[in-house]
């Protein structure tokens, strides 16, 4: 299973530290925070921190939503054309909002393990698996 790669190096350390005991298997139990809520991601921004850790902030890109819009009312009572939008659009600039909802900070070893895990999953997707 591809997910197992993420924990491989840390488990080897655990097993080495318990050499006097015979370990035949290990069970992982997952606990989810009550606020756990997966979010859609269209990109990420980050880099290396001053403490040599990797920071990765996930964002979702979209066009900005106006604060307000004013529309005409047609003679039949239906909504007509937009006559004013706040803020006013600059015709020479395209605005894109990058909404950052979550991020992670990790050490180098964890970053390398996640990199390998992502590579394996991308390869599986490309093969149609």
Number of C-alpha atoms within 10 A of each C-alpha: 4 11 12 10 13 19 12 11 13 11 13 11 10 10 15 10 10 11 9 8 9 8 9 6 5 8 5 5 6 6 7 8 7 6 6 8 8 7 10 11 15 11 13 16 11 13 13 14 12 7 7 11 16 17 18 18 16 20 20 15 14 12 10 11 10 11 9 10 12 13 12 13 12 10 8 7 8 8 12 13 10 11 9 13 13 11 11 11 12 8 6 6 7 9 11 11 12 16 13 15 12 13 13 10 16 16 14 13 13 17 17 13 16 17 12 15 17 15 12 15 14 13 12 12 10 9 8 7 8
